[in-house]
Amino acid sequence: MSAIIVCPLSHIAELSVRHGARDMVSLIAEKQNFHRPGVIAAERHLKLAMNDIGFAGGHGLVAPSEAHVERLISFVQSWDQSAPMVIHCWMGVSRSPAAAVIAALSLHPDQNDAALAARLRKVAPHATPNSRLIEIGDQMLNRNGRLVAAIKAIGRGADTDGRASFVLPLMGAT
C-alpha cells in the first residue's frame, strides 16, 4: 500500500521497521539530534530543520520556509512509492501532518483539498497541521487558498499525549 506514516520522533524506528519504510522526512529543530533507523538509507532521508511556529521566526527559532517546502516537494516526488514513507516531527501533531498533506497533494494534485483534510481528520483526530507550512504549501502547489480553507475547516485536533501515530493512505491506494 502506498501510504505516508506520520509519527513522533520516539516512534520512527519501530514504525519504519513495522511498515517496511525506506524513505523518511524529519521536520525537527535545528540542533535536535537523533539516530536515523537503519532501514532508511541516508540518501532517502530528508532533514528539514525548523521549529513548530506559525510566524516568521527570530530569537533563535527557525520558521518553516519556502525553501523547506520546496525541498519536501522535490524529495516526495522522487519517492518510488514501492514502500510507505515515514514523516515525523517531535510529537507528530503539527509539522509532520502538514508535511504529509503537502506530500499527498504534490503526488496527486487532482484530489479535492476538503476531502484530503477530512481523510486526515478521520485517521488523525489529534492532528493540528502547522499553519505556516500549510500556507506555503497552498501557494507552492497552486491551490489558490483551497488547502488553507480545508485545513481551517477541520479545526484544531484533539489533545494528545504525543504518542499518536497514523497512516495517511494516498489517493487511489488500496
Beta strands, then each sheet from edge to edge (+ up, - down):
strand 1: 3-8
strand 2: 23-28
strand 3: 45-49
strand 4: 85-89
strand 5: 166-169
sheet 1: 3+ 2+ 4+ 1+ 5-
end
